[in-house]
Amino acid sequence: MNRSLSVFVLLASLASGSFLMAATEEVDYMAILMDGKKIGHAVHTRRVEASRVTTIEQMNLLIGRGPAAIQFTGTETSVENTSGKPVAFEIVQSISGMEQKRKGTINSGKVRMTIQNGPSTEQKVFSYPRGALMAEGLRLLQMKMGLEPGLKYETLMFRPDMDQALPAQVEVGSKTRVDLFGRMLELSEVKVSMYVSGQSITVTSYVDDSMKAHKSIVPMMGMQLELIACDKEFAMSQDSVVDFLDKLSVVSPSAISQTDLAGPITYELTATTDNPLILPSTNSQTVKEIAPGRFQLTIQPVKPQEGIKYPYDGTDAEIKKFTDPAEYLQSKDAKILDLVKYAVTSTDDAAKAVFQIENFVKGYITKKDLSVGYASAAEVAQTRQGDCSEHAILAAAMCRAAGIPARVVCGVVYVEALGDKKNVFGGHMWAEAYIGDKWIPLDPTRAPNGFSAGHIALACGNGEPIDFFSMVNTLGCFKIDKVILPSQASKPAAGQLQSGVK
């Protein structure tokens, strides 16, 4: 499931370079660890030339996904004047060779940005968030505020990869001895809590008196990511592969038969972290909090109303926006428009059209593997390669191209086996199309009629990383205590078996 991977990468970027910066022109190296294993490295460079300060954050990660290993490389560059005023930026990210680039300038309060995502290019112009800081501005603020224990203050951090500023709260703790691969330093603890899509993410860093971070820790998806200062030789040494999919799978307390997957199925969940568990309600999923940190979910696949024509001609602005092209759902792409013509035949019925698209996507993507890292719909249309993420992205884009509102859903799905585990819920992605007054689920990887009551939704959106940021505190952060199957729910209790019989 690639969108959970993209959120992971985004978090790593936040931890490595978006707040605590080295106040030196030297190049600094950090090893990136997950669950104690080195999975990559980060390189921080700060360069002063005349009136400009250039800050460069480079990152390299190796993330296991079942039998495949995903290689991520990224370079984030910010250019500011010596007083911290933003001038320009560039972000280049590559996952398994698929590259995305964001490059922009900031002038007169406006951001002018070019986004290259595979074969497509997009231009954006929007207002720069007032008061938001980038790398050098943040460093200057930190130097001004100091490291007095108990100090608290707030700021805004501009993230070009999100097109917005993130509110952040800084809290300075006391000094403590920190182990850096056997090298002990007395460092100040600084916690930075960032707020994205209603979720709070706290990065804990340990800094010296010049505000240089020697260690940063960020909890994510039930795991812990660490960035630890080290020499160049160790930073660049061989990485280990940690199975990302295995870490995020959730064990089912009971097996679920194909008959029971028709639904409804009720699940009782318990949060396994202190962060609030936020679960979406959809037309197929109802959510009820039964106690603090405990939830009851009922999944019943909803069926579409027949006879609804497309394209969508409703007046609901919130629904209508799901027909628009998006950064990863390029529904105006010529290739995608052509695919819709092949997929949807002899019908003006929206329900028939979306299921034709579901079936078409399953057959169209011919190379089904986990090696694709972060593909947009336009890329999938060209390569015909990918896993559940690429199936969902292409299906949603094709629905939008046909004028049918569609979105992408990220969550977990029941499988009888995942690696050496039996009866588990693994990370998954599917699509939903809006027909009549309901969101109808589509799962092209399991077509026809691929969606079942074994799908638990965790987030919905346009397939962009920020849409799924809420999964930071959901995916890998709960356990399933109980599964109530249709076959069980229909059985009378043991004491009632002979009720009324003498």
Beta strands, then each sheet from edge to edge (+ up, - down):
strand 1: 27-34
strand 2: 37-49
strand 3: 52-65
strand 4: 68-81
strand 5: 86-95
strand 6: 98-107
strand 7: 110-117
strand 8: 120-127
strand 9: 152-159
strand 10: 164-180
strand 11: 183-196
strand 12: 199-207
strand 13: 213-220
strand 14: 223-230
strand 15: 250-251
strand 16: 265-271
strand 17: 285-291
strand 18: 294-299
strand 19: 406-418
strand 20: 421-435
strand 21: 438-442
strand 22: 455-461
strand 23: 478-484
sheet 1: 8+ 7- 6+ 5- 4+ 3- 2+ 1- 14+ 13- 12+ 11- 10+ 9-
sheet 2: 15+ 20- 19+ 22-
sheet 3: 15+ 20- 21+
sheet 4: 17+ 18- 16+ 23-
end
